Amino acid sequence: MSECEKEEALNLQKEFEWVLHQEVHTAMDQIHQILIECARRFPVTLYGTDNTIRQDKFILSVAADQLKCVVTLTGDSITYADISFKVQRQQNSVVRTTIQTDSPWKLQQVQDAANHLQQAIYHLDDVAKNYKFKSSDEVLHILGNILGSLQRGRTSLIVPRKKAIDDLIKSRNMKSLSPNLAEDLAISFYIQSHKLIFAVYQLSNNHGKMDFDSNHAECSVPWLNEVLVLFTVGLQLCQQLKDKICVFSQYKDFTVGSRPPSPPTVPN
């Protein structure tokens, strides 16, 4: 190894140690702050935050009174809803039902996202402030756990789980309605990105095959938009740190205190 190559390898070793001992902790502190801010935006108690269980009221409707729903969203549940919609195949008859405070409609997506966010914060908390990382693989393992939790949390809000109509009709949430709907009708509330969606499904028997028509209304929920922005920022910061660490991961035996490796060679 030439003197120039030795100097390059030594500088690379010094940079590696500085990144592990200084920059990783600085970046993780920044990510931690972002995730705590995200936790504060949730309308439920999360990671010890003293969040006020906020109440938001929305009107979701479709033109010509095809569908209308006035809802109160409290935390991760719909605690009140006044619902009306037209059933087309019954001479435009109107169906009315409600959700009352004593039997709320649970939005599991919100709780799932909160749980994944909390898990990401716990992964960060597991790293002691004065801990000295010894290898890039060690950092990448922790970042992988954080990224996984954040991706699952963000996906919980952006991509609602699909249910078969039969499962929807038999779901616990349908029992929140008073009065109950006819067996060929179903409704659903779910989150998609920053929006609350209200959907109505009308089943029909088409030559022995079950089919359904659907209609939906939506509204924007401000705190959901803030949560998704902070999820995205947290993911971006984690990915940036991971990309920087990956520069060193090509040196499999490159650990703190090790002998500087030879620079990579290329064919002449």
C-alpha positions as CSV (number, residue, x, y, z in Angstrom):
1,M,0.0,0.0,0.0
2,S,1.4,3.4,-1.0
3,E,1.7,6.3,1.5
4,C,-1.2,8.0,-0.4
5,E,-3.4,4.9,0.0
6,K,-2.5,4.6,3.7
7,E,-3.4,8.2,4.3
8,E,-6.7,7.8,2.4
9,A,-7.5,4.7,4.5
10,L,-6.6,6.4,7.7
11,N,-8.8,9.4,6.9
12,L,-11.7,7.1,6.0
13,Q,-11.3,5.3,9.4
14,K,-11.4,8.7,11.2
15,E,-14.5,9.7,9.3
16,F,-16.1,6.4,10.1
17,E,-15.5,6.8,13.8
18,W,-16.7,10.4,13.8
19,V,-20.0,9.4,12.1
20,L,-20.5,6.5,14.5
21,H,-19.7,8.5,17.7
22,Q,-21.1,11.9,16.8
23,E,-23.3,12.1,13.7
24,V,-25.4,9.0,14.4
25,H,-26.5,10.2,17.8
26,T,-27.2,13.7,16.5
27,A,-29.3,12.3,13.7
28,M,-31.1,9.9,16.0
29,D,-31.9,12.8,18.4
30,Q,-33.4,14.8,15.6
31,I,-35.5,11.8,14.5
32,H,-36.6,11.3,18.1
33,Q,-37.8,14.9,18.2
34,I,-39.8,14.6,15.0
35,L,-41.5,11.4,16.2
36,I,-42.4,13.0,19.5
37,E,-44.0,15.8,17.6
38,C,-45.9,13.3,15.5
39,A,-47.0,11.5,18.7
40,R,-48.4,14.9,20.0
41,R,-50.5,15.3,16.9
42,F,-52.4,12.0,17.6
43,P,-55.7,12.5,19.4
44,V,-55.0,9.6,21.7
45,T,-52.6,9.2,24.7
46,L,-49.3,8.1,23.2
47,Y,-45.8,7.6,24.5
48,G,-46.6,9.3,27.8
49,T,-47.8,12.5,26.0
50,D,-50.6,14.2,27.8
51,N,-52.7,14.6,24.7
52,T,-56.1,16.1,24.9
53,I,-58.7,13.7,23.5
54,R,-59.9,16.1,20.9
55,Q,-63.4,16.2,19.3
56,D,-63.8,17.1,15.6
57,K,-67.1,17.4,13.8
58,F,-67.5,16.8,10.1
59,I,-70.2,16.7,7.4
60,L,-69.7,14.1,4.7
61,S,-72.2,14.3,1.8
62,V,-72.9,13.6,-1.8
63,A,-74.9,15.9,-4.1
64,A,-78.7,15.5,-4.3
65,D,-78.8,14.0,-0.8
66,Q,-77.8,10.6,-2.1
67,L,-75.7,10.3,1.0
68,K,-75.2,12.4,4.1
69,C,-73.4,11.8,7.4
70,V,-72.7,14.2,10.3
71,V,-70.0,12.7,12.5
72,T,-68.2,13.5,15.7
73,L,-64.7,12.0,15.7
74,T,-63.3,11.6,19.2
75,G,-59.8,10.2,19.4
76,D,-59.7,7.0,17.4
77,S,-63.5,6.5,17.4
78,I,-66.6,7.9,15.9
79,T,-68.7,8.7,18.9
80,Y,-71.7,10.1,17.1
81,A,-73.1,10.0,13.6
82,D,-76.4,10.9,12.0
83,I,-76.5,8.9,8.8
84,S,-79.0,9.0,5.9
85,F,-78.7,7.6,2.4
86,K,-81.0,6.7,-0.5
87,V,-81.6,3.1,-1.6
88,Q,-81.9,3.3,-5.3
89,R,-83.7,0.0,-6.0
90,Q,-86.5,0.8,-3.5
91,Q,-88.0,3.9,-5.2
92,N,-85.4,6.1,-3.7
93,S,-86.4,5.4,-0.2
94,V,-84.2,6.9,2.5
95,V,-82.5,4.9,5.2
96,R,-81.6,6.5,8.5
97,T,-79.5,5.3,11.3
98,T,-77.2,6.7,14.0
99,I,-74.1,6.0,16.1
100,Q,-74.3,6.9,19.7
101,T,-71.7,7.7,22.4
102,D,-72.4,4.5,24.3
103,S,-71.5,2.4,21.3
104,P,-68.8,4.1,19.2
105,W,-67.4,3.0,15.9
106,K,-63.7,2.1,16.3
107,L,-61.2,3.4,13.7
108,Q,-58.5,0.7,14.2
109,Q,-56.2,2.3,11.6
110,V,-55.6,5.2,14.0
111,Q,-54.6,2.9,16.9
112,D,-52.5,0.7,14.6
113,A,-50.5,3.8,13.3
114,A,-50.1,5.0,16.9
115,N,-48.8,1.7,18.1
116,H,-46.2,1.5,15.2
117,L,-45.1,5.1,15.9
118,Q,-44.6,4.3,19.6
119,Q,-42.6,1.2,18.7
120,A,-40.3,3.3,16.5
121,I,-39.7,5.7,19.4
122,Y,-39.0,2.8,21.7
123,H,-36.3,1.6,19.3
124,L,-34.6,5.0,19.6
125,D,-35.0,5.0,23.4
126,D,-33.1,1.7,23.5
127,V,-29.9,3.5,22.4
128,A,-28.1,5.0,25.4
129,K,-27.0,8.6,24.8
130,N,-23.4,7.8,25.6
131,Y,-23.3,4.4,23.7
132,K,-20.4,4.1,21.3
133,F,-21.4,2.1,18.2
134,K,-18.7,-0.3,17.0
135,S,-19.8,-1.1,13.4
136,S,-22.0,0.1,10.6
137,D,-24.0,-3.2,10.8
138,E,-24.9,-2.3,14.4
139,V,-26.4,1.1,13.3
140,L,-28.1,-0.4,10.3
141,H,-29.9,-3.0,12.4
142,I,-31.4,-0.3,14.6
143,L,-32.3,1.9,11.7
144,G,-34.0,-1.1,10.0
145,N,-36.2,-1.6,13.0
146,I,-37.1,2.1,13.1
147,L,-37.8,2.3,9.4
148,G,-39.9,-0.8,9.5
149,S,-42.1,0.6,12.3
150,L,-42.5,4.0,10.6
151,Q,-43.4,2.4,7.2
152,R,-46.0,0.2,8.9
153,G,-47.4,3.1,10.8
154,R,-47.7,5.4,7.7
155,T,-49.1,2.5,5.6
156,S,-51.8,1.9,8.2
157,L,-53.2,5.4,7.5
158,I,-52.7,5.5,3.7
159,V,-53.8,2.0,2.7
160,P,-56.9,0.8,4.5
161,R,-57.3,-3.0,4.8
162,K,-59.9,-4.4,2.4
163,K,-62.7,-6.5,3.8
164,A,-65.1,-8.8,2.1
165,I,-68.7,-7.6,2.2
166,D,-69.7,-10.5,4.4
167,D,-67.0,-9.7,6.9
168,L,-68.0,-6.0,6.9
169,I,-71.7,-6.9,7.5
170,K,-70.7,-9.2,10.4
171,S,-68.1,-6.8,11.9
172,R,-68.4,-5.5,15.5
173,N,-68.6,-1.9,14.3
174,M,-71.9,-2.6,12.4
175,K,-73.5,-3.4,15.8
176,S,-72.9,0.3,16.7
177,L,-75.7,1.3,14.4
178,S,-79.1,2.1,15.8
179,P,-81.4,1.0,14.3
180,N,-79.5,-1.8,12.5
181,L,-79.5,-1.9,8.8
182,A,-81.2,-4.4,6.5
183,E,-79.2,-7.5,5.7
184,D,-78.5,-6.3,2.2
185,L,-77.0,-3.0,3.3
186,A,-73.7,-2.1,4.9
187,I,-71.6,1.0,5.7
188,S,-68.0,1.6,6.5
189,F,-65.8,4.4,8.0
190,Y,-62.1,4.3,7.2
191,I,-59.0,6.4,6.9
192,Q,-57.3,6.9,3.6
193,S,-54.3,9.3,3.7
194,H,-55.5,12.5,5.3
195,K,-59.2,11.8,4.7
196,L,-62.1,10.2,6.6
197,I,-64.2,8.1,4.2
198,F,-67.8,7.1,4.7
199,A,-69.0,4.4,2.3
200,V,-72.4,2.7,1.7
201,Y,-72.7,-0.7,0.1
202,Q,-76.0,-2.0,-1.3
203,L,-76.0,-5.7,-2.1
204,S,-78.0,-7.4,-4.8
205,N,-78.5,-11.0,-6.1
206,N,-77.6,-10.9,-9.8
207,H,-78.7,-14.3,-11.3
208,G,-77.4,-16.2,-8.2
209,K,-74.2,-14.1,-7.9
210,M,-73.9,-11.6,-5.1
211,D,-73.0,-8.1,-6.3
212,F,-73.0,-4.6,-4.7
213,D,-73.2,-1.0,-5.6
214,S,-71.3,1.5,-3.5
215,N,-71.2,5.2,-2.9
216,H,-69.0,7.3,-0.6
217,A,-68.3,10.7,0.8
218,E,-65.1,12.1,2.3
219,C,-63.7,15.0,4.3
220,S,-60.2,16.1,5.2
221,V,-59.0,15.7,8.8
222,P,-56.4,18.3,9.6
223,W,-54.4,16.4,12.3
224,L,-54.1,13.4,9.9
225,N,-52.3,15.6,7.4
226,E,-49.9,16.8,10.1
227,V,-49.2,13.2,11.3
228,L,-48.5,12.0,7.7
229,V,-46.1,14.9,7.1
230,L,-44.1,14.0,10.3
231,F,-44.1,10.3,9.5
232,T,-42.6,11.2,6.1
233,V,-40.0,13.5,7.6
234,G,-39.0,10.8,10.1
235,L,-38.7,8.2,7.3
236,Q,-36.6,10.6,5.2
237,L,-34.2,11.4,8.0
238,C,-33.8,7.7,8.8
239,Q,-33.1,6.9,5.2
240,Q,-30.6,9.6,4.8
241,L,-28.7,8.3,7.8
242,K,-28.9,4.8,6.5
243,D,-27.5,5.8,3.1
244,K,-24.6,7.5,4.8
245,I,-23.8,4.5,7.0
246,C,-24.1,2.2,3.9
247,V,-21.1,3.9,2.4
248,F,-19.0,2.2,5.1
249,S,-20.9,-1.1,5.1
250,Q,-18.9,-2.3,2.1
251,Y,-16.0,-2.8,4.5
252,K,-17.2,-5.9,6.3
253,D,-14.4,-5.8,8.9
254,F,-14.4,-2.0,9.2
255,T,-15.0,-1.5,13.0
256,V,-13.9,1.1,15.5
257,G,-10.3,0.6,16.5
258,S,-9.6,-1.8,13.6
259,R,-6.8,-1.6,11.2
260,P,-7.7,0.7,8.2
261,P,-8.7,-1.3,5.2
262,S,-7.2,-0.9,1.8
263,P,-9.2,1.3,-0.6
264,P,-11.3,-0.7,-3.1
265,T,-9.5,-1.4,-6.4
266,V,-10.8,-1.4,-9.9
267,P,-9.5,-3.2,-13.0
268,N,-6.9,-1.4,-15.0
